Amino acid sequence: MEKKLRIAVWYNLPTGGARRALYDHVKGLVERGHTVECFRPPVSNPEWLAMPTIEHEIPLTLFGDEQSYVKRIWKHMMRLTLGMKAMKEHSLLAAEAINKGGFDVLFANTCSAYHAPFVGRHTTIPSVLYLQEPNRFLYEALPYLPWVGAPEGSSWRRKLRAVFDMFALRKQAQEELKNAKSYERILVNSYFSRESVARAYGLDSQVCYLGIDTDRYRPADVPREDFVLGVGAIATPKRIDLAMRAIGCIEPSRRPKLLWASNSVDEPYLASLRTLADELRVDFDLRVLVPDEEVVSLLRRAACVVYTPRLEPFGYVPLEAAACGTPVVTIAEGGVRETMANGFGWIADPAPTEIASAIEDVLTDPTIASAKILDKRDDLVAKWNNTLAIDRLERHLKHVRIPPVHSDGNSLAIAQAYGIVPILSLVVAGYLNLHLRILIDQNCSFVQSLRFHLYPSSPNGS
């Protein structure tokens, strides 16, 4: 009988696609008989897709209550540095619990604050990181790069804060790279994400595609309604404004309502969207924290689903909509070019007029559009089902067997296993040999003289 694994999972994820992916992974591994325990800091809405296994909440203390005005200002300016310090302390506690738990492998997941999590630097068991994406804020203009300072026209307070942030963000980038290097294997959700990891960290990763619940997301005998559906957070990277501008390009007599189901809201961005909707005369219907059952119902009833985020690494929504038999209009960016490549939807250039043209193509004859998607459903189910996704992940977890040697303390376990004296002897000998060679290569006169007296028979001391 094949040995089942004891798997320690670490995560720090808000509601959204990344936590859904982890939920599916944990559920699939538990159903296959593996023992899974989760370790995490306090997270938002922990009841949303609560992991179907034991969860250990490890404390994360960010900031204490300060009465002094000066101390409050200082903590605000140093918030990034203090946040990293707090996460490091949490990670040490989590790693200590994991190291004592008798686990076979650590399955770490993306950290919402630092993406490549700190916990891998302190564990002594084989480790795998599923990195949904690098910290895009550090490497992409969202909407501007932090390294170029505060945007033009910013207040002096924001400019001053940007100066403090610059140093902290450089340290954060260094720490995240160290974190990423501490894992034996990095898994990603698409070839686009693999390229993103290579650009950000200079590290190799392996594609381990996600899957969807094709039993849950399936067609139903319900009539289509006159609205275009979007699903996702109200946040700038999701580019709801692009979808709204596309709807605004459609003639008013044929213009559908834009209904958006969101799990979280950035209030300033929402205010700008409402202003834009008024300017374009788009009927914008926002629904927040919609239950999963209602989202599935909306996917089945929508005339069309629109999906326009900036460089989305994978994208659940287009696949889930297509699995429901609903036409999808998305853009030729990011991982969506992989997931929707086999005719599962309409792929448009990321321009309002191009997206609008694809939406109108769907709305002209919704029956034909739906039939086109339904004809492809068997292919979609065969490629993107959860069973295959768990197969892929399980293989990676089983194949990672060599314990890591980290620079921050885990090498002690190797020294204890093989004897501390031989290890120290090799380190000292290697250090002295390296520096002696450097001195010789630089024609250090002192060393040349020393070697001449030691080896007088050799004219050049060799």
Summary of the structure (lengths in Angstrom):
residues: 462
radius of gyration: 26.9
end to end distance: 61.6
largest distance: 100.3
contacts: 1457
relative contact order: 0.10
helix: 49%
strand: 15%
